[in-house]
Amino acid sequence: MKPQSPNKLEQMKWSSPLPASKLSQRWEDYQGVDNWEGLLDPLDDTLRSEIIRYGNFVEAAYCSCNFDTSSSSSSSSYASCRFSKSNILPNSGFPNTGYRVTKNLTATSGIQLPGWAERGPTWMAMQSSWIGYVAVCQDRKEISRLGRRDVVIALRGTATGLEWLENMRTNLTPLSNDDDNDDEPMVESGFLSLYTSASRNKPSLQTLLRDEISNILQKYGDEPLSLTITGHSLGAALATIAAYDIKRTFKHAPLVTVISFAGPRVGNWSFRCRLEEQGTKVLRIVNSDDLITKVPGFVIDSNDFSGSYTAAAAGWVRKLVEDMQWVYADVGCELRLSSRDAPDLSGINIAACHELKTYLHLVDGFVSSNCPFRATARKMMNKTLAQ
């Protein structure tokens, strides 16, 4: 979903980079090597800064994509990148990241429209669209601060009509035909279609990423290296699938971390298990007031079939739901936030709850589950001191 600047929020003050001493020495911890143990509740300030920093890369993907529907008459401009690779980050308001964009990424829908629909507005019939980029840290000072050379894959959320249609293809489908058993990893059909589909003149997102990661590993494989895939909404789902595919394709891949904002559910329990077996690390940033994070499908555990259900009835219900191919599983670790905890967000706006800027605002203010927001904490402290 295209983000809109929240009218009721102040312009967010982005967290400034932290000194090298803490991040460079513990960068693997902040990339989730131990599943962010002890860093999420309360939220560690270095991790907070890193989450916001990666969110800025996603914001740059949104800022760089042409969402102007008035350009829909020109198939070459709508949903394309507005800037050259060298200008994506500076023109989006992030000139001093230390990263250089090395690859533009496009996603292609596998949905075949009827002829009359193909002659409709470009925003509806656009088969392939620019969805993000790959950027490699090149600045020596930033590499030293980070403790390694970092590679970022940043992916925006839904924009075109066909992307919306793909989002609604919610049945699970096998990731590959290699697994000949009942325990195969499966993901949402529409997400997989956008990841693997190609057109006559556009390779698939999967092919683009595999080629670029292969080049990066050949060039920098002997250095300390991390691969961070970050996305919002649809981009978060594609980031998770891309992480699985990269670890599966490149047996000696570096630590792969997903920073997921407002992501929907992606795959089944087997998919979750395979991610864990690979060592792929996923941190899902979730706003509990955001409906998108609660779809598609169902998440079922053993507690869902207790109480008044007999064992036979429970088994029948479980099999029915599983046969519908709508049984999903949440992946990775979760940082759960809530718009209701932010004192400067008046009321719950469904669209605003999903926006990337809202998520970054909540991350910036979150303290812990016991004291959810820094502004609230300051008020409580001032009240205590005044007594």
C-alpha positions as CSV (number, residue, x, y, z in Angstrom):
1,M,0.0,0.0,0.0
2,K,1.3,3.4,-0.9
3,P,2.1,5.4,2.3
4,Q,0.6,8.8,3.0
5,S,2.1,11.4,5.3
6,P,0.0,11.2,8.5
7,N,-1.6,14.6,9.0
8,K,-1.8,14.2,12.7
9,L,1.9,13.2,13.2
10,E,4.8,15.5,13.5
11,Q,7.5,15.0,11.0
12,M,9.5,12.1,12.4
13,K,12.9,12.7,13.8
14,W,15.0,9.9,12.4
15,S,17.3,8.3,15.0
16,S,20.9,9.3,14.3
17,P,23.5,6.6,13.8
18,L,25.1,5.3,17.0
19,P,28.8,5.2,17.6
20,A,30.8,2.3,16.2
21,S,31.8,0.8,19.6
22,K,28.5,-0.8,20.4
23,L,27.1,-1.7,16.9
24,S,30.4,-3.0,15.3
25,Q,31.2,-5.3,18.2
26,R,27.7,-6.8,18.4
27,W,26.4,-6.5,14.9
28,E,25.4,-10.2,14.7
29,D,23.2,-9.8,17.8
30,Y,21.5,-6.8,16.1
31,Q,21.0,-8.9,12.9
32,G,19.3,-11.5,15.0
33,V,21.8,-14.3,15.3
34,D,20.3,-15.2,18.7
35,N,16.8,-14.2,17.7
36,W,17.1,-10.7,19.3
37,E,17.2,-12.3,22.8
38,G,17.0,-9.6,25.4
39,L,16.8,-6.8,22.9
40,L,13.0,-6.5,22.2
41,D,11.4,-5.9,25.5
42,P,12.5,-3.4,26.6
43,L,13.6,-2.3,23.1
44,D,17.4,-1.8,22.9
45,D,18.2,1.7,21.6
46,T,20.8,0.4,19.1
47,L,18.2,-2.0,17.7
48,R,15.7,0.8,17.6
49,S,18.1,2.9,15.5
50,E,18.8,0.0,13.2
51,I,15.1,-0.8,12.6
52,I,14.4,2.9,11.7
53,R,17.5,3.0,9.5
54,Y,16.3,0.0,7.5
55,G,12.8,1.5,7.4
56,N,14.4,4.6,5.7
57,F,15.6,2.3,2.9
58,V,12.0,1.2,2.4
59,E,10.8,4.8,2.5
60,A,13.3,5.5,-0.3
61,A,11.7,2.7,-2.4
62,Y,8.3,4.4,-2.0
63,C,9.6,7.9,-2.7
64,S,11.4,6.6,-5.8
65,C,8.4,4.9,-7.4
66,N,6.1,6.9,-9.7
67,F,2.6,6.6,-8.3
68,D,1.2,9.4,-10.4
69,T,-2.0,8.0,-12.0
70,S,-2.0,11.0,-14.4
71,S,0.9,9.3,-16.1
72,S,-1.1,6.1,-16.7
73,S,-1.4,6.8,-20.4
74,S,2.3,6.2,-20.6
75,S,3.2,2.6,-19.9
76,S,6.9,3.5,-19.5
77,S,6.4,5.9,-16.6
78,Y,3.7,4.7,-14.2
79,A,5.1,2.3,-11.5
80,S,8.6,2.9,-12.8
81,C,11.6,4.3,-10.8
82,R,11.7,8.1,-11.0
83,F,15.4,8.4,-10.4
84,S,18.7,6.9,-11.7
85,K,20.3,4.3,-9.5
86,S,22.9,6.8,-8.2
87,N,20.1,9.2,-7.2
88,I,17.6,6.9,-5.6
89,L,18.8,7.5,-2.0
90,P,19.8,11.2,-2.1
91,N,16.7,12.2,-4.1
92,S,14.5,10.4,-1.5
93,G,16.0,12.4,1.3
94,F,18.7,10.0,2.5
95,P,22.0,11.3,1.0
96,N,24.5,10.1,3.6
97,T,23.7,6.4,4.0
98,G,27.1,5.2,2.8
99,Y,25.3,2.8,0.5
100,R,25.3,2.6,-3.3
101,V,22.3,1.2,-5.3
102,T,23.6,-1.6,-7.5
103,K,20.4,-3.1,-8.9
104,N,16.9,-2.0,-9.7
105,L,14.2,-4.6,-9.0
106,T,10.9,-5.3,-10.8
107,A,8.1,-7.7,-9.9
108,T,5.8,-9.2,-12.5
109,S,2.3,-10.5,-12.1
110,G,1.4,-14.0,-13.4
111,I,-2.3,-13.0,-13.8
112,Q,-3.3,-13.0,-17.5
113,L,-5.9,-10.3,-18.1
114,P,-8.5,-10.6,-20.9
115,G,-7.8,-8.4,-23.9
116,W,-10.4,-5.8,-23.0
117,A,-8.7,-5.3,-19.6
118,E,-5.2,-5.0,-21.1
119,R,-6.5,-2.0,-23.1
120,G,-7.6,-0.3,-19.9
121,P,-5.8,2.1,-17.6
122,T,-2.1,1.4,-17.2
123,W,-2.4,1.4,-13.4
124,M,-4.7,-1.6,-13.7
125,A,-3.0,-3.5,-16.6
126,M,0.6,-2.9,-15.6
127,Q,2.2,-6.4,-15.7
128,S,5.7,-5.5,-14.4
129,S,6.6,-2.7,-12.1
130,W,9.6,-1.3,-10.2
131,I,9.4,-2.6,-6.7
132,G,12.7,-1.7,-5.1
133,Y,16.4,-2.0,-5.2
134,V,19.6,-3.6,-4.0
135,A,22.2,-1.4,-2.2
136,V,25.7,-2.2,-1.0
137,C,27.5,-0.3,1.8
138,Q,30.6,1.2,0.2
139,D,31.7,3.9,2.6
140,R,34.6,2.8,4.7
141,K,33.6,4.7,7.8
142,E,30.1,3.2,7.6
143,I,31.5,-0.3,7.1
144,S,33.7,0.3,10.2
145,R,30.7,1.6,12.2
146,L,28.5,-1.4,11.2
147,G,31.3,-3.9,11.7
148,R,30.8,-5.5,8.3
149,R,29.8,-4.7,4.8
150,D,26.0,-4.7,4.7
151,V,23.8,-5.4,1.6
152,V,20.2,-4.1,1.7
153,I,17.3,-5.3,-0.4
154,A,14.4,-2.8,0.0
155,L,10.9,-3.5,-1.3
156,R,7.8,-1.3,-1.4
157,G,4.2,-2.3,-0.8
158,T,1.3,-2.8,-3.2
159,A,0.8,-0.1,-5.9
160,T,-0.6,-1.5,-9.2
161,G,-4.0,-3.1,-9.9
162,L,-2.5,-6.5,-10.7
163,E,-0.5,-6.4,-7.4
164,W,-3.8,-5.9,-5.6
165,L,-5.3,-8.8,-7.4
166,E,-2.3,-11.0,-6.6
167,N,-2.7,-10.1,-2.9
168,M,-6.2,-11.6,-3.0
169,R,-4.9,-15.0,-4.2
170,T,-4.7,-16.3,-0.7
171,N,-4.6,-20.0,-1.1
172,L,-1.3,-21.7,-0.2
173,T,0.8,-23.2,-3.0
174,P,4.0,-25.3,-2.8
175,L,7.3,-23.3,-3.1
176,S,8.8,-25.9,-5.4
177,N,8.1,-29.3,-6.9
178,D,11.2,-30.7,-5.2
179,D,9.5,-31.8,-2.0
180,D,7.4,-34.9,-2.6
181,N,5.8,-35.2,0.8
182,D,2.9,-33.8,2.9
183,D,5.2,-31.6,4.9
184,E,6.2,-29.3,2.0
185,P,6.7,-25.6,2.5
186,M,3.9,-23.5,1.0
187,V,3.3,-19.8,0.6
188,E,0.5,-17.5,-0.5
189,S,-0.1,-18.0,-4.3
190,G,-0.2,-14.3,-5.2
191,F,3.1,-13.5,-3.4
192,L,4.9,-16.4,-5.0
193,S,3.5,-15.4,-8.4
194,L,4.9,-11.9,-8.0
195,Y,8.3,-13.4,-7.0
196,T,8.7,-16.0,-9.7
197,S,6.7,-14.6,-12.7
198,A,8.5,-13.1,-15.8
199,S,7.3,-11.4,-18.9
200,R,8.8,-11.3,-22.4
201,N,11.1,-8.5,-21.6
202,K,11.3,-8.5,-17.8
203,P,13.0,-11.3,-15.8
204,S,11.4,-12.4,-12.6
205,L,12.2,-10.8,-9.2
206,Q,13.7,-14.1,-8.3
207,T,16.1,-14.1,-11.2
208,L,17.1,-10.5,-10.6
209,L,17.9,-11.2,-7.0
210,R,19.7,-14.4,-7.6
211,D,21.9,-12.8,-10.3
212,E,22.7,-9.8,-8.1
213,I,23.4,-11.8,-5.0
214,S,25.7,-14.1,-7.0
215,N,27.7,-11.0,-8.2
216,I,27.9,-9.6,-4.7
217,L,29.1,-12.9,-3.1
218,Q,31.8,-13.2,-5.8
219,K,33.0,-9.7,-5.2
220,Y,32.7,-9.4,-1.4
221,G,32.4,-13.0,-0.2
222,D,35.7,-13.0,1.6
223,E,34.7,-10.0,3.8
224,P,32.5,-9.9,6.9
225,L,29.1,-9.6,5.1
226,S,25.4,-9.3,6.0
227,L,22.3,-9.4,3.9
228,T,19.3,-7.4,5.1
229,I,16.0,-7.7,3.3
230,T,13.5,-5.1,4.4
231,G,10.0,-4.4,3.1
232,H,6.6,-3.0,4.0
233,S,3.3,-4.7,3.5
234,L,3.5,-6.7,0.2
235,G,7.3,-5.9,0.3
236,A,7.5,-7.6,3.7
237,A,6.0,-10.8,2.3
238,L,8.3,-10.8,-0.7
239,A,11.2,-10.1,1.6
240,T,10.5,-13.2,3.5
241,I,10.2,-15.4,0.4
242,A,13.4,-13.8,-1.0
243,A,15.3,-14.6,2.2
244,Y,14.2,-18.3,2.0
245,D,15.1,-18.5,-1.7
246,I,18.5,-16.9,-1.3
247,K,19.5,-19.2,1.6
248,R,18.3,-22.2,-0.4
249,T,20.1,-21.1,-3.5
250,F,23.4,-20.0,-2.0
251,K,24.6,-22.6,0.4
252,H,27.4,-20.4,1.8
253,A,25.3,-17.2,2.0
254,P,26.1,-14.9,4.9
255,L,23.7,-14.1,7.7
256,V,20.3,-13.2,6.1
257,T,18.0,-11.0,8.1
258,V,14.5,-9.8,7.3
259,I,13.2,-6.6,8.8
260,S,9.5,-6.8,8.1
261,F,7.1,-3.8,8.5
262,A,3.3,-4.4,8.5
263,G,3.7,-7.8,6.8
264,P,0.8,-10.1,6.1
265,R,1.1,-13.8,6.7
266,V,3.3,-15.6,4.1
267,G,3.4,-19.4,4.5
268,N,2.5,-22.5,6.4
269,W,4.1,-24.1,9.4
270,S,6.6,-26.1,7.2
271,F,7.7,-22.8,5.6
272,R,8.3,-21.4,9.1
273,C,10.3,-24.5,10.1
274,R,12.5,-24.4,6.9
275,L,13.3,-20.7,7.6
276,E,14.4,-21.7,11.1
277,E,16.5,-24.7,9.8
278,Q,18.2,-22.4,7.3
279,G,19.2,-19.9,10.0
280,T,17.2,-17.2,8.3
281,K,16.3,-14.5,10.8
282,V,13.0,-12.6,10.6
283,L,12.0,-9.7,12.8
284,R,8.4,-8.7,12.2
285,I,7.4,-5.2,13.2
286,V,3.6,-5.5,13.9
287,N,1.1,-2.9,14.8
288,S,-1.7,-4.8,16.6
289,D,-4.2,-2.3,15.2
290,D,-3.2,-3.0,11.6
291,L,-5.6,-5.4,10.0
292,I,-3.1,-6.4,7.2
293,T,-1.0,-8.2,9.8
294,K,-3.9,-10.5,10.6
295,V,-4.4,-11.9,7.1
296,P,-4.6,-14.0,5.0
297,G,-5.9,-17.3,6.3
298,F,-5.9,-18.8,9.8
299,V,-3.3,-19.5,12.3
300,I,-4.1,-22.7,14.3
301,D,-2.5,-24.2,17.3
302,S,-3.5,-27.1,19.6
303,N,-5.4,-24.7,21.9
304,D,-7.8,-23.9,19.1
305,F,-9.3,-27.4,19.4
306,S,-10.0,-27.7,23.1
307,G,-13.0,-27.3,25.4
308,S,-16.3,-28.4,23.9
309,Y,-14.9,-30.0,20.8
310,T,-14.5,-33.8,20.9
311,A,-11.3,-35.2,19.6
312,A,-13.1,-36.4,16.5
313,A,-14.7,-33.1,15.8
314,A,-11.5,-31.3,16.4
315,G,-9.7,-33.5,13.9
316,W,-12.5,-33.0,11.3
317,V,-12.4,-29.2,11.7
318,R,-8.6,-29.1,11.4
319,K,-8.6,-31.3,8.3
320,L,-11.3,-29.2,6.7
321,V,-9.4,-26.0,7.2
322,E,-6.1,-27.5,6.2
323,D,-7.7,-28.9,3.0
324,M,-8.8,-25.4,2.2
325,Q,-5.1,-24.5,2.1
326,W,-5.6,-21.5,4.3
327,V,-3.7,-22.5,7.4
328,Y,-0.8,-20.1,7.9
329,A,2.0,-19.8,10.5
330,D,3.6,-16.6,11.7
331,V,7.4,-16.6,11.2
332,G,10.4,-15.3,13.1
333,C,10.4,-13.0,16.1
334,E,7.8,-10.2,16.7
335,L,8.1,-6.6,17.9
336,R,4.4,-5.8,18.7
337,L,3.4,-2.2,18.8
338,S,0.1,-0.4,19.0
339,S,-1.2,2.9,17.6
340,R,-3.4,3.1,20.7
341,D,-0.3,3.5,22.9
342,A,0.9,6.6,21.0
343,P,-0.5,9.7,22.8
344,D,-0.1,11.8,19.7
345,L,-2.3,9.5,17.5
346,S,-5.9,10.5,18.2
347,G,-8.3,7.7,17.2
348,I,-7.7,4.6,15.2
349,N,-7.6,5.2,11.4
350,I,-7.4,1.8,9.6
351,A,-5.3,3.2,6.7
352,A,-3.0,5.2,8.9
353,C,-2.3,2.1,11.1
354,H,-0.8,0.4,8.1
355,E,1.4,3.2,6.9
356,L,5.2,2.9,7.1
357,K,5.6,6.3,8.7
358,T,3.2,5.2,11.5
359,Y,5.3,2.1,12.1
360,L,8.5,4.1,12.3
361,H,6.9,6.6,14.6
362,L,5.8,3.7,16.9
363,V,9.3,2.1,16.8
364,D,10.8,5.5,17.7
365,G,8.6,5.9,20.7
366,F,8.3,2.3,22.0
367,V,9.9,1.5,25.4
368,S,8.6,-1.9,26.6
369,S,5.4,-3.9,27.0
370,N,5.1,-2.4,30.5
371,C,5.6,1.2,29.4
372,P,4.7,1.2,25.7
373,F,5.6,4.8,24.7
374,R,8.4,7.2,25.6
375,A,6.1,10.2,25.8
376,T,3.9,8.3,28.3
377,A,7.0,7.3,30.3
378,R,8.1,11.0,30.5
379,K,4.6,12.0,31.8
380,M,4.6,9.3,34.4
381,M,8.1,10.3,35.6
382,N,7.2,14.0,35.7
383,K,4.1,13.1,37.7
384,T,6.1,11.0,40.2
385,L,8.7,13.7,40.6
386,A,6.0,16.3,41.2
387,Q,4.6,14.4,44.1
